[in-house]
Amino acid sequence: MAKGRKHGKRTNKTVRLSIPKRLYYILYGIAGNNEQKLNRLIRIIIEEKLESSTVAEIASLLEPKSRSDQEEKEPIEQD
């Protein structure tokens, strides 16, 4: 009889990520045209970003940028 998978929660979750083709090819080239190295490279980049960011900074990435905020930061020049 074949063994089934072990019970319990997995320690890692699988995430699918969509990135632009240009960025994909750049990272793929850096990884030496190897999918496993590419996945490891992307994981390292994400982990380093999370380690160096605060929760507030990460949460601010979810908020949509409104035009009124950008207009307040850039003063309007009048002639």
C-alpha angles and dihedrals in degrees: 000000000000120000118242125218118291117264122243137067121305115243094220129045124212117238126190115213131197115208132169116272093242093055090045093054092046092052091041090054092049089051091056096250091295121130094206092052089046091055091048091049093051091047091051092049092051094045092050091049091050093047093052096043132077123229090251092055092049092046090051089060089065094054114092115243110241125207093233091063091051092048092053091053094048112058114222113239115220126192 
